[in-house]
Amino acid sequence: MHTAAFALIAGCILVFTWDAIRGRSGQRSLVAAGIAITETVIYGTNNQVCPLTPLAEELGAESGTVTDIYLPGAVSVRIPVLGGSALVLGLAFHALRWWRRRIG
């Protein structure tokens, strides 16, 4: 379940950012942004730990983190920075597009 949640949230960040770069707004971008931003708020208010990590460890996982399973350690520890940067980039592009439509 933890892996599926990670994949879903990472996918939402990528979809939102890709839509922003391509200049496409719509329902898909809105849903993806909602999921990604909600997870960002939950992650940030939970001392930068996914709430599923302690649960996975309680259920017997040696390490409750997901990223270290699939990614090299150097990338794994940077997932919050990389994901956050992509999300901010998407927000910036969407805001710029909205601003351009509004003023002109």
Backbone as numpy.savetxt, mean C-alpha at the origin, in Angstrom:
# Nx Ny Nz CAx CAy CAz Cx Cy Cz
-3.59 -16.09 4.89 -4.42 -14.90 4.89 -3.54 -13.64 4.89
-2.47 -13.70 5.65 -1.56 -12.56 5.75 -0.93 -12.25 4.39
-0.53 -13.29 3.70 0.07 -13.12 2.37 -0.94 -12.53 1.40
-2.17 -13.01 1.46 -3.22 -12.49 0.57 -3.50 -11.02 0.86
-3.53 -10.64 2.13 -3.75 -9.24 2.49 -2.61 -8.37 1.98
-1.38 -8.84 2.15 -0.21 -8.10 1.66 -0.29 -7.91 0.15
-0.61 -8.99 -0.56 -0.69 -8.92 -2.03 -1.80 -7.97 -2.47
-2.93 -8.03 -1.79 -4.05 -7.14 -2.13 -3.67 -5.67 -1.93
-3.07 -5.36 -0.80 -2.72 -3.97 -0.50 -1.63 -3.47 -1.44
-0.61 -4.29 -1.68 0.45 -3.90 -2.63 -0.14 -3.70 -4.02
-1.03 -4.58 -4.41 -1.69 -4.44 -5.71 -2.51 -3.16 -5.81
-3.20 -2.82 -4.73 -3.98 -1.58 -4.72 -3.09 -0.35 -4.87
-1.95 -0.36 -4.19 -1.02 0.76 -4.32 -0.52 0.86 -5.76
-0.19 -0.27 -6.36 0.30 -0.26 -7.74 -0.78 0.19 -8.72
-2.00 -0.29 -8.55 -3.10 0.11 -9.44 -3.37 1.60 -9.30
-3.43 2.08 -8.09 -3.70 3.50 -7.85 -2.62 4.38 -8.48
-1.37 4.00 -8.27 -0.26 4.79 -8.81 -0.22 4.68 -10.34
-0.43 3.51 -10.88 -0.43 3.32 -12.33 -1.56 4.13 -12.97
-2.75 4.11 -12.38 -3.85 4.92 -12.90 -3.50 6.40 -12.86
-2.83 6.83 -11.81 -2.45 8.23 -11.69 -1.45 8.63 -12.76
-0.46 7.79 -12.98 0.56 8.09 -13.99 -0.07 8.14 -15.38
-1.02 7.26 -15.64 -1.70 7.23 -16.94 -2.78 8.30 -17.07
-3.05 9.01 -15.99 -4.05 10.07 -16.04 -5.48 9.55 -16.01
-5.69 8.43 -15.39 -7.02 7.84 -15.32 -7.53 7.84 -13.90
-8.64 8.47 -13.71 -9.29 8.45 -12.41 -10.58 7.67 -12.58
-11.11 7.22 -11.51 -12.37 6.50 -11.60 -12.60 5.65 -10.38
-13.61 4.82 -10.49 -14.02 3.96 -9.38 -12.88 3.03 -8.94
-12.17 2.46 -9.90 -11.08 1.55 -9.57 -10.01 2.25 -8.74
-9.63 3.45 -9.15 -8.63 4.21 -8.41 -9.12 4.58 -7.02
-10.37 4.93 -6.92 -10.96 5.32 -5.64 -10.96 4.15 -4.66
-11.37 2.99 -5.13 -11.38 1.80 -4.26 -9.96 1.41 -3.86
-9.05 1.41 -4.82 -7.65 1.06 -4.53 -7.05 2.03 -3.52
-7.31 3.32 -3.70 -6.80 4.32 -2.76 -7.40 4.13 -1.38
-8.67 3.84 -1.32 -9.33 3.63 -0.03 -8.71 2.48 0.74
-8.47 1.38 0.05 -7.86 0.22 0.71 -6.43 0.55 1.15
-5.65 1.15 0.27 -4.24 1.45 0.58 -4.12 2.48 1.70
-4.94 3.51 1.66 -4.85 4.54 2.69 -5.34 4.01 4.04
-6.39 3.18 4.02 -6.86 2.57 5.27 -5.77 1.72 5.90
-5.09 0.91 5.10 -4.00 0.09 5.63 -2.85 0.97 6.13
-2.57 2.06 5.44 -1.51 2.97 5.88 -1.83 3.55 7.25
-3.07 3.96 7.44 -3.48 4.51 8.74 -3.40 3.43 9.82
-3.88 2.23 9.53 -3.82 1.14 10.51 -2.37 0.82 10.84
-1.54 0.70 9.83 -0.11 0.40 10.02 0.57 1.50 10.84
0.30 2.74 10.49 0.92 3.87 11.19 0.49 3.99 12.63
-0.77 3.73 12.92 -1.26 3.86 14.29 -0.96 2.62 15.13
-0.46 1.57 14.51 -0.12 0.34 15.22 1.40 0.21 15.38
2.06 1.32 15.57 3.52 1.35 15.78 4.27 0.73 14.60
3.78 0.95 13.41 4.37 0.47 12.16 4.56 -1.05 12.14
3.54 -1.73 12.63 3.50 -3.19 12.59 2.12 -3.57 12.06
2.10 -4.43 11.08 0.82 -4.92 10.56 0.11 -5.65 11.70
-1.17 -5.39 11.90 -1.87 -6.06 13.00 -1.95 -7.59 12.84
-1.75 -8.09 11.64 -1.78 -9.53 11.44 -0.47 -10.21 11.81
0.62 -9.45 11.95 1.92 -10.04 12.28 1.91 -10.73 13.65
1.48 -10.05 14.72 1.44 -10.75 16.02 0.49 -11.94 16.01
-0.61 -11.83 15.29 -1.56 -12.94 15.20 -0.91 -14.14 14.52
-0.20 -13.91 13.43 0.49 -15.01 12.74 1.52 -15.67 13.65
2.21 -14.88 14.45 3.20 -15.44 15.37 2.54 -16.22 16.50
1.39 -15.73 16.97 0.64 -16.47 18.01 0.16 -17.81 17.49
-0.14 -17.87 16.20 -0.63 -19.11 15.61 0.49 -20.06 15.20
1.74 -19.67 15.50 2.85 -20.60 15.30 3.86 -20.23 14.24
3.66 -19.12 13.56 4.64 -18.72 12.55 5.94 -18.31 13.24
7.05 -18.75 12.67 8.35 -18.40 13.23 8.55 -16.89 13.16
8.20 -16.32 12.02 8.22 -14.88 11.83 6.89 -14.50 11.21
6.20 -13.55 11.79 4.89 -13.17 11.30 4.91 -12.25 10.11
6.09 -11.79 9.71 6.15 -10.89 8.56 6.01 -11.69 7.28
5.47 -11.05 6.27 5.23 -11.71 5.00 6.37 -11.43 4.02
6.85 -10.21 4.01 7.79 -9.80 2.97 9.10 -10.56 3.01
9.56 -10.96 4.18 10.85 -11.66 4.24 10.78 -13.07 3.66
9.57 -13.56 3.42 9.41 -14.88 2.81 9.73 -14.81 1.32
9.28 -13.74 0.67 9.35 -13.64 -0.78 10.43 -12.71 -1.30
10.90 -11.83 -0.48 11.80 -10.79 -0.95 13.13 -10.84 -0.21
14.20 -10.38 -0.86 15.49 -10.28 -0.15 15.36 -9.32 1.03
16.15 -9.54 2.03 16.08 -8.73 3.25 16.21 -7.25 3.01
17.08 -6.86 2.10 17.28 -5.43 1.81 16.03 -4.79 1.25
15.25 -5.54 0.50 14.00 -5.02 -0.06 12.90 -5.11 0.99
12.88 -6.22 1.70 11.83 -6.47 2.69 11.72 -5.35 3.73
12.85 -4.89 4.24 12.81 -3.85 5.28 12.41 -2.48 4.71
12.47 -2.35 3.39 12.13 -1.07 2.75 10.71 -1.03 2.17
9.94 -2.07 2.37 8.58 -2.11 1.83 7.75 -0.91 2.28
7.77 -0.52 3.55 6.98 0.66 3.94 7.41 1.93 3.19
8.71 2.11 3.00 9.20 3.29 2.29 8.82 3.22 0.81
9.02 2.05 0.20 8.69 1.90 -1.22 7.19 2.04 -1.46
6.40 1.34 -0.66 4.94 1.43 -0.81 4.43 2.82 -0.50
4.95 3.42 0.54 4.54 4.77 0.89 4.91 5.79 -0.17
6.09 5.63 -0.74 6.52 6.53 -1.82 5.63 6.39 -3.04
5.30 5.16 -3.40 4.41 4.93 -4.55 3.03 5.52 -4.28
2.53 5.36 -3.07 1.22 5.90 -2.73 1.23 7.44 -2.78
2.27 8.06 -2.26 2.39 9.51 -2.31 2.51 9.99 -3.76
3.27 9.27 -4.56 3.39 9.61 -5.98 2.01 9.56 -6.66
1.27 8.50 -6.39 -0.07 8.39 -6.95 -0.98 9.51 -6.49
-0.92 9.84 -5.20 -1.72 10.94 -4.68 -1.34 12.26 -5.35
-0.05 12.48 -5.54 0.42 13.72 -6.17 -0.07 13.82 -7.61
0.04 12.75 -8.36 -0.41 12.77 -9.76 -1.92 12.96 -9.85
-2.67 12.28 -8.99 -4.12 12.45 -9.00 -4.50 13.88 -8.61
-3.83 14.43 -7.60 -4.11 15.80 -7.17 -3.77 16.80 -8.27
-2.66 16.59 -8.95 -2.27 17.47 -10.05 -3.30 17.43 -11.18
-3.74 16.25 -11.50 -4.75 16.11 -12.55 -6.05 16.79 -12.14
-6.45 16.60 -10.89 -7.67 17.26 -10.39 -7.52 18.77 -10.44
-6.35 19.27 -10.02 -6.11 20.71 -10.02 -6.14 21.28 -11.42
-5.55 20.60 -12.37 -5.55 21.08 -13.77 -6.97 21.12 -14.34
-7.78 20.13 -14.02 -9.18 20.16 -14.50 -9.95 21.28 -13.85
-9.63 21.55 -12.63 -10.37 22.58 -11.88 -10.07 23.99 -12.38
-8.78 24.26 -12.69 -8.42 25.62 -13.10 -8.49 25.83 -14.59
-8.60 24.78 -15.33 -8.55 25.08 -16.73 -9.26 24.20 -17.61
